[in-house]
Amino acid sequence: MRILVVSSVRLMRDGLAMMLEQRPRVETVRLARSADDAITVLRDFTPTLVLLDISAADSIAAAQRIAAHATGIQVLGFAAGEAEH
């Protein structure tokens, strides 16, 4: 599986990449900090899955841009929430 992680939060990008790279079925993980960066990465990289941080205000537009640029790629949104105490 080839995965593109899109998040403006560096800790989130790096943490997900570190976890994903340890999975045996994951071949490659690429990182992008915005939809614009993701589109640039997609010019040379065709992932099977895009993990998109939906906590950004423009996340729906970003998902649409990514999906329009690379048809057939699954886009999965995620958001880190506060832990309940």
Number of C-alpha atoms within 10 A of each C-alpha: 13 15 24 24 26 26 25 16 13 13 10 16 21 15 10 15 18 12 9 18 14 10 10 8 10 12 13 14 18 18 20 21 16 20 21 14 12 24 19 12 16 17 10 8 15 15 22 13 17 24 19 28 23 18 15 14 8 11 17 14 11 21 20 12 15 21 16 12 14 14 8 12 16 15 19 13 15 13 12 9 7 6 5 4 3
